[in-house]
Structure formats: structure tokens, C-alpha cells
Amino acid sequence: MRNNQGYKGFIVVSIIFMWAVFVIGVSGCGSGKNAGSSSAGQQNAERKRELTKINLGASQNANTVMALVKGKNQNNQPGLFIGTMEGVYFYSFSSKNIVQIVDAESKLKAEKIYSICQEDGGKLWFGAESGVYSYNFNSVRLFDIGRTNALVQSNSGMIWAGTQYGLALYDGSKSFNKFTRKSDNLPNDDLLCFGKDTKEATFYAGTRQGAIVVDGPGNFSTKSGTSMKPTPSGDLIEEPGNTEMAGNSIYAIAMNSNGVMYIGTNMGVNRCKNFSNWSVFSADSEVPAKTASGLGYKKVKGNSPLISNWIKSIYIDEADSLWIATTKGLSYFNGDNKWENYTMSEGLASNTVNAVTGEKTAIFIATAGGLNVLDYPEVKAEPKDK
């Protein structure tokens, strides 16, 4: 009887043991699979964007890139219009081919292009040294309004130009109507950039002495920051503005998906919403100061890893992260506490970055030495087992 009981006990223990081995084996397979997935995910997370260069032409001027705008060519292919000191180029996102835009009269071929805008309907506008060109993929038309640094199509469909001589609005047929400091109380006639929220009719223009809030033709208001101005005696005085913005020379204005505005000046990146709740991100710099021998400079510690206070352009990606073009390289900021900087040491064609934009994960960087692309390296599929 005892032997039978011992035998039965042995059988029960054996069954439990075998079941445990089976469960552990299944769990082990599952863990192995998850571990593999986790490892792959970790590898993806650990991948870093790499810089490559796109050659636009044989000359230095062709590779001095001033403007970048996403759009579509005459074949409805999405890509990037590239303004250089020697004409306009188009980069196809799908084929990755570069072609120079040559109009029927070859007027654009050697023109210095500082800004680009494409209408919803397809017509292109180029801001150039000699004015504004309209281009319908065949012929061009020049509007002689002076060097044009910025172009934008408002949400109401109007084409606005920022020139060295004031703000200009295309009348839809013959010419541009100008608005100036003298006639329309603009803060300054040298317009440098535009920015807009796609959800609002209002848009913004940056000048050398503050921002213009544009609510329509002739309906302007000014937002300015504190600036330092020398006196005849050699002193420096603070001239307060009507906001807490740092710097008055505005080269970039961008809005994120929540309506938060980032304003790039000669004194860093300002963040605000509806021109209130201001904060500023600054780099180490030198600012004008009175010295024993007269006006000089003093070193000022910045409050962030921003690579330079002189901002040229800001692109906000789909994750609301900022890509900041400066005179000393490119800075990345996730809007919270993560910063990354890119210079010639990392592969930039030049530390002078004039413009930046993006498409999906690719960041396109316009520099004084060429066009760079910052993107994750292409993952090649592993060969299948034969």
C-alpha cells in the first residue's frame, strides 16, 4: 500500500515537473521574442541622424543656399525648392534628383534668390536681389520692388513681400502696393521674415526693429522688445519696448501646433503665446558695453546650450521640436530640456546656416557652403535565407 502511494506520489511530482518545464519553455520563447523586439526597438531608438551633402552646381554661388520651401513641380511631384546665389533648384523627395529651374528667358538662372513662396494653386514667387519674380513653370515676370528677403501667402490667399523698403502686397494684377514706416507707421522698413499660424487669419512680419502683427492691408500693430542704444556721450541706454522680447532684429518667426510662438532675434530665441508669458533661450555671447576706452563688449553667459544668439531661421517639426539655424551652426531643441548642436565638425557644409526645413524624418539645412540633409541612415533589408 505504501509502495503504491509512493509510486502515485512520484507520478504526480513528475507530471508537475514536466508541466513546469513546458510553461517555462513557452515563457522563454515568448521572452526571447519580446527581447528580440525590444532589442530591435532599442536599436531604432539608438540610431542617430547623419549629415550628408547635396551638390547643386559647380560654382560656389550655386552652393550658397539662402532659401528652402517645400512644394510641387510642374509634374505635381513633391519636393524642395532651393534658392541660391545662382538661381533656383528643385529636389525631388521621391527620386532624390536635383534640377535647376530654367525659365523660357533664362532670367532666373543667375539670379540671387533670398526667399520662395508657392501659391496653393501652384504659381511660384521668388524674392530676389532685384525684386520679386512670379513663375508659372514657363515664363517669369519681374516686379521691381527692391531686394525681397521674405514672401508669404496669407490664409486669405494674398501674396505679401518683405523688402528692404517696406511691406508690399500684390494687388492681383499689375503691381505691389507698399506700406512703409513713414506712411503706415511700421517699426522699420527693412522686412526680414514672415510667420503665420495656419489656423488664424493674422500673420506676422519681422523687421530690424520689432514685429508687425498683420490683420489685413493697412491694419498693422507693432510688438517690440528692449534694445540697447548708444548715446552721443558714449553711454549705452536701454530702450524699452512694449513686450518682454529679447532683441528687436527679428529674422525668424514660427508657431507650433499649440499656437506657441518662437521668435528668433539677434539675442536668442524668444518663446511666448499671444505675446505674453515670455521666456528666452540664449547662448554665451558678447554684448555692447561701455569700457574705459569707449564702447566695447562684455561676455554674457547664456541660459541654454543654444549654439548662437544670432538666429536666421526656425523650423518646427511634427513633434513640435525646433531646428534653429544660426550663424554658428544648427541647434535642435525639443521644447523641453534636450538640445543638440551641429557644426562643420559633425559634417555641416558651413557653420553659417541660412534656412532650415524638413520632410518626414529628413531635415534640410541651407548653408553658405551647400545643402545638407540630416536623416537616419537607410536600413538595408537582410538577405533571406536560401
Secondary structure in CASP SS format (residue, H / E / C, confidence):
PFRMAT SS
TARGET T0000
AUTHOR 0000-0000-0000
METHOD secondary structure of the structure
MODEL  1
M C 1.00
R H 1.00
N H 1.00
N H 1.00
Q H 1.00
G H 1.00
Y H 1.00
K H 1.00
G H 1.00
F H 1.00
I H 1.00
V H 1.00
V H 1.00
S H 1.00
I H 1.00
I H 1.00
F H 1.00
M H 1.00
W H 1.00
A H 1.00
V H 1.00
F H 1.00
V H 1.00
I H 1.00
G H 1.00
V H 1.00
S H 1.00
G H 1.00
C H 1.00
G H 1.00
S H 1.00
G H 1.00
K H 1.00
N H 1.00
A H 1.00
G H 1.00
S H 1.00
S H 1.00
S H 1.00
A H 1.00
G H 1.00
Q H 1.00
Q H 1.00
N H 1.00
A H 1.00
E H 1.00
R C 1.00
K C 1.00
R C 1.00
E E 1.00
L E 1.00
T E 1.00
K E 1.00
I E 1.00
N C 1.00
L C 1.00
G C 1.00
A C 1.00
S C 1.00
Q C 1.00
N H 1.00
A H 1.00
N H 1.00
T C 1.00
V E 1.00
M E 1.00
A E 1.00
L E 1.00
V E 1.00
K E 1.00
G E 1.00
K E 1.00
N C 1.00
Q C 1.00
N C 1.00
N C 1.00
Q C 1.00
P E 1.00
G E 1.00
L E 1.00
F E 1.00
I E 1.00
G E 1.00
T E 1.00
M C 1.00
E C 1.00
G E 1.00
V E 1.00
Y E 1.00
F E 1.00
Y E 1.00
S E 1.00
F C 1.00
S C 1.00
S C 1.00
K C 1.00
N C 1.00
I E 1.00
V E 1.00
Q E 1.00
I C 1.00
V C 1.00
D C 1.00
A C 1.00
E C 1.00
S C 1.00
K C 1.00
L C 1.00
K C 1.00
A C 1.00
E C 1.00
K C 1.00
I E 1.00
Y E 1.00
S E 1.00
I E 1.00
C E 1.00
Q E 1.00
E C 1.00
D C 1.00
G C 1.00
G C 1.00
K C 1.00
L E 1.00
W E 1.00
F E 1.00
G E 1.00
A E 1.00
E C 1.00
S C 1.00
G E 1.00
V E 1.00
Y E 1.00
S E 1.00
Y E 1.00
N C 1.00
F C 1.00
N C 1.00
S C 1.00
V E 1.00
R E 1.00
L E 1.00
F E 1.00
D C 1.00
I C 1.00
G C 1.00
R C 1.00
T E 1.00
N E 1.00
A E 1.00
L E 1.00
V E 1.00
Q E 1.00
S C 1.00
N C 1.00
S C 1.00
G C 1.00
M C 1.00
I E 1.00
W E 1.00
A E 1.00
G E 1.00
T E 1.00
Q C 1.00
Y C 1.00
G E 1.00
L E 1.00
A E 1.00
L E 1.00
Y E 1.00
D C 1.00
G C 1.00
S C 1.00
K C 1.00
S C 1.00
F E 1.00
N E 1.00
K E 1.00
F E 1.00
T C 1.00
R H 1.00
K H 1.00
S H 1.00
D H 1.00
N C 1.00
L C 1.00
P C 1.00
N C 1.00
D C 1.00
D C 1.00
L E 1.00
L E 1.00
C E 1.00
F E 1.00
G E 1.00
K E 1.00
D C 1.00
T C 1.00
K C 1.00
E C 1.00
A C 1.00
T C 1.00
F E 1.00
Y E 1.00
A E 1.00
G E 1.00
T E 1.00
R C 1.00
Q C 1.00
G E 1.00
A E 1.00
I E 1.00
V E 1.00
V E 1.00
D E 1.00
G E 1.00
P C 1.00
G C 1.00
N E 1.00
F E 1.00
S E 1.00
T E 1.00
K E 1.00
S C 1.00
G C 1.00
T E 1.00
S E 1.00
M E 1.00
K E 1.00
P E 1.00
T C 1.00
P C 1.00
S C 1.00
G C 1.00
D C 1.00
L E 1.00
I E 1.00
E E 1.00
E E 1.00
P C 1.00
G C 1.00
N C 1.00
T C 1.00
E C 1.00
M C 1.00
A E 1.00
G C 1.00
N C 1.00
S C 1.00
I E 1.00
Y E 1.00
A E 1.00
I E 1.00
A E 1.00
M E 1.00
N C 1.00
S C 1.00
N C 1.00
G C 1.00
V C 1.00
M E 1.00
Y E 1.00
I E 1.00
G E 1.00
T E 1.00
N C 1.00
M C 1.00
G E 1.00
V E 1.00
N E 1.00
R E 1.00
C E 1.00
K E 1.00
N C 1.00
F C 1.00
S E 1.00
N E 1.00
W E 1.00
S E 1.00
V E 1.00
F E 1.00
S C 1.00
A C 1.00
D C 1.00
S E 1.00
E E 1.00
V E 1.00
P E 1.00
A E 1.00
K E 1.00
T E 1.00
A C 1.00
S C 1.00
G E 1.00
L E 1.00
G E 1.00
Y E 1.00
K E 1.00
K E 1.00
V E 1.00
K C 1.00
G C 1.00
N C 1.00
S C 1.00
P C 1.00
L C 1.00
I C 1.00
S C 1.00
N C 1.00
W C 1.00
I E 1.00
K E 1.00
S E 1.00
I E 1.00
Y E 1.00
I E 1.00
D C 1.00
E C 1.00
A C 1.00
D C 1.00
S C 1.00
L E 1.00
W E 1.00
I E 1.00
A E 1.00
T E 1.00
T C 1.00
K C 1.00
G E 1.00
L E 1.00
S E 1.00
Y E 1.00
F E 1.00
N C 1.00
G C 1.00
D C 1.00
N C 1.00
K C 1.00
W E 1.00
E E 1.00
N E 1.00
Y E 1.00
T C 1.00
M H 1.00
S H 1.00
E H 1.00
G C 1.00
L C 1.00
A C 1.00
S C 1.00
N C 1.00
T C 1.00
V E 1.00
N E 1.00
A E 1.00
V E 1.00
T E 1.00
G E 1.00
E E 1.00
K C 1.00
T C 1.00
A E 1.00
I E 1.00
F E 1.00
I E 1.00
A E 1.00
T E 1.00
A C 1.00
G C 1.00
G E 1.00
L E 1.00
N E 1.00
V E 1.00
L E 1.00
D E 1.00
Y C 1.00
P C 1.00
E C 1.00
V C 1.00
K C 1.00
A C 1.00
E C 1.00
P C 1.00
K C 1.00
D C 1.00
K C 1.00
END
